[in-house]
Amino acid sequence: MIRLAGVPSIRTRCAFAAALASLMFCAAAPAQDLDERFERDVLVINTALACLRFDIYLAVTREQQMRGLMYVRELPETTGMLFTYRSEGSRSMWMRNTFIPLDIAFARSDGTIINIVRNTVPLSEESIASTGPATYVLELNAGVTEALSIEPGSRLLWGPTLYGSDEE
């Protein structure tokens, strides 16, 4: 690997981005209904080109996962929802009562994205599935993953994927 003097590594840049994102998190103010139902956090996505910061809502409980982004009419460009599961498995989503088109990324327990379904159809009941076992599902506004070069192999850096699991 070639390193240029004075240029920090991608890991260093991502760690810095995550720390800065945590400090800036309080500045974001999205939809009140989501704020009442979901905890919020910060997620960094490490792509081949950059580290990208997103404000996320966490869908952790079964009730939260069933609700997801249903009934949401708009979502800021740098905001998304992260569905977290206790173990890897086949994951499937749908767009019932979801009014905005989304990009849906499925990721393994280490945060590595295995597949992305782009520009989903609002209000559709068609199944949107992972191509392999996934622990995380990230929903972002349609077009964001393509515009920011988020691809399979990009990595979600958040909580357990960044700092390790408490269970280990």
C-alpha positions as CSV (number, residue, x, y, z in Angstrom):
1,M,0.0,0.0,0.0
2,I,1.3,3.4,-1.0
3,R,0.9,6.1,1.7
4,L,1.6,9.8,1.0
5,A,3.3,11.7,3.8
6,G,0.9,13.8,5.8
7,V,-2.2,12.2,4.4
8,P,-4.2,10.3,7.0
9,S,-5.4,6.7,6.2
10,I,-9.0,6.0,5.4
11,R,-9.4,4.4,8.8
12,T,-8.2,7.6,10.5
13,R,-10.4,9.8,8.3
14,C,-13.5,7.6,9.1
15,A,-12.7,7.6,12.8
16,F,-12.5,11.4,12.6
17,A,-15.7,11.6,10.6
18,A,-17.5,9.5,13.2
19,A,-16.3,11.6,16.1
20,L,-17.2,14.8,14.3
21,A,-20.6,13.4,13.4
22,S,-21.3,12.6,17.1
23,L,-20.6,16.2,18.0
24,M,-22.7,17.6,15.2
25,F,-25.6,15.2,15.7
26,C,-27.6,17.5,18.0
27,A,-27.9,20.1,15.1
28,A,-30.2,18.0,13.0
29,A,-34.0,18.4,13.4
30,P,-36.1,16.0,11.2
31,A,-39.8,14.9,11.4
32,Q,-41.3,15.1,14.9
33,D,-43.3,11.8,14.5
34,L,-40.1,9.9,13.8
35,D,-38.4,11.7,16.7
36,E,-41.1,10.5,19.1
37,R,-41.0,6.8,18.0
38,F,-37.3,6.2,17.3
39,E,-34.0,6.8,18.9
40,R,-31.5,8.6,16.8
41,D,-27.8,8.1,16.2
42,V,-25.1,8.8,13.6
43,L,-23.9,6.4,11.0
44,V,-20.7,6.7,8.8
45,I,-20.5,4.8,5.5
46,N,-17.0,4.0,4.4
47,T,-17.0,3.8,0.5
48,A,-14.1,3.3,-1.9
49,L,-14.1,7.1,-2.3
50,A,-15.0,8.7,1.0
51,C,-16.5,8.4,4.5
52,L,-20.1,9.7,4.5
53,R,-22.1,10.8,7.6
54,F,-25.8,10.2,8.0
55,D,-28.3,10.9,10.8
56,I,-30.2,7.8,11.4
57,Y,-33.3,6.6,13.2
58,L,-32.9,3.2,14.8
59,A,-35.5,0.5,14.3
60,V,-34.6,-2.0,17.0
61,T,-37.9,-3.4,18.4
62,R,-40.3,-5.5,16.4
63,E,-42.9,-2.7,16.6
64,Q,-40.4,-0.1,15.3
65,Q,-39.3,-2.4,12.5
66,M,-42.9,-3.0,11.4
67,R,-43.5,0.8,11.3
68,G,-40.2,1.8,9.6
69,L,-40.7,4.9,7.4
70,M,-44.4,4.3,6.8
71,Y,-46.4,7.5,6.5
72,V,-43.3,9.6,6.1
73,R,-43.7,12.2,3.4
74,E,-40.2,13.6,3.3
75,L,-36.8,12.8,4.7
76,P,-33.7,15.0,4.7
77,E,-31.1,13.9,2.2
78,T,-28.5,12.9,4.9
79,T,-31.0,11.1,7.0
80,G,-32.0,7.4,7.0
81,M,-33.3,4.5,9.1
82,L,-31.2,1.6,10.3
83,F,-33.0,-1.6,11.1
84,T,-30.9,-3.7,13.5
85,Y,-31.4,-7.4,14.2
86,R,-29.8,-9.7,16.8
87,S,-28.4,-12.1,14.3
88,E,-27.8,-12.5,10.6
89,G,-30.6,-13.9,8.5
90,S,-32.6,-13.4,5.3
91,R,-34.1,-10.0,5.4
92,S,-37.1,-8.8,3.4
93,M,-38.8,-5.3,3.3
94,W,-41.7,-3.8,1.5
95,M,-43.0,-0.3,0.8
96,R,-46.5,-0.6,2.2
97,N,-47.7,2.8,3.3
98,T,-44.3,4.3,2.5
99,F,-44.8,7.4,0.4
100,I,-41.2,8.2,-0.6
101,P,-38.9,6.1,-2.9
102,L,-36.0,4.6,-1.0
103,D,-32.6,2.9,-1.6
104,I,-32.4,-0.1,0.7
105,A,-29.0,-1.5,1.6
106,F,-28.6,-4.9,3.3
107,A,-25.4,-5.5,5.4
108,R,-23.7,-8.3,7.3
109,S,-22.9,-8.1,11.1
110,D,-19.6,-6.5,10.3
111,G,-21.4,-3.7,8.5
112,T,-20.3,-4.7,5.0
113,I,-23.1,-4.0,2.5
114,I,-24.0,-7.2,0.6
115,N,-26.6,-5.7,-1.8
116,I,-28.6,-2.5,-2.5
117,V,-32.0,-2.3,-4.0
118,R,-32.3,1.2,-5.5
119,N,-35.2,3.5,-6.2
120,T,-38.0,1.3,-4.6
121,V,-41.6,1.9,-5.6
122,P,-43.6,3.8,-3.0
123,L,-46.7,2.0,-1.6
124,S,-45.6,-1.3,-3.2
125,E,-46.1,-4.6,-1.4
126,E,-43.5,-6.4,-3.5
127,S,-40.8,-8.1,-1.4
128,I,-37.4,-6.4,-1.4
129,A,-34.9,-9.0,-0.1
130,S,-31.3,-9.4,0.9
131,T,-29.1,-11.6,-1.4
132,G,-27.6,-13.2,1.7
133,P,-27.7,-13.2,5.5
134,A,-27.9,-9.7,6.8
135,T,-28.0,-8.1,10.3
136,Y,-28.6,-4.5,9.2
137,V,-30.9,-2.9,6.7
138,L,-30.4,0.8,5.9
139,E,-33.0,2.9,4.2
140,L,-32.0,6.1,2.5
141,N,-33.7,8.5,0.1
142,A,-33.8,7.1,-3.5
143,G,-30.8,8.1,-5.5
144,V,-28.5,8.7,-2.6
145,T,-26.5,5.5,-2.9
146,E,-25.8,6.0,-6.5
147,A,-25.0,9.7,-6.2
148,L,-22.5,9.0,-3.3
149,S,-21.0,5.8,-4.8
150,I,-22.3,3.6,-2.0
151,E,-21.9,0.1,-3.4
152,P,-21.8,-3.5,-2.1
153,G,-18.6,-3.8,-0.2
154,S,-19.0,-0.3,1.4
155,R,-19.2,-0.6,5.1
156,L,-21.6,0.8,7.7
157,L,-19.7,2.1,10.7
158,W,-22.0,2.4,13.7
159,G,-22.2,1.0,17.2
160,P,-21.3,-2.7,17.1
161,T,-19.7,-2.5,13.6
162,L,-17.4,0.3,14.7
163,Y,-16.6,-0.5,18.3
164,G,-17.5,-4.2,18.5
165,S,-20.3,-6.0,20.3
166,D,-20.8,-6.1,24.0
167,E,-21.6,-9.8,23.6
168,E,-18.0,-10.7,22.4
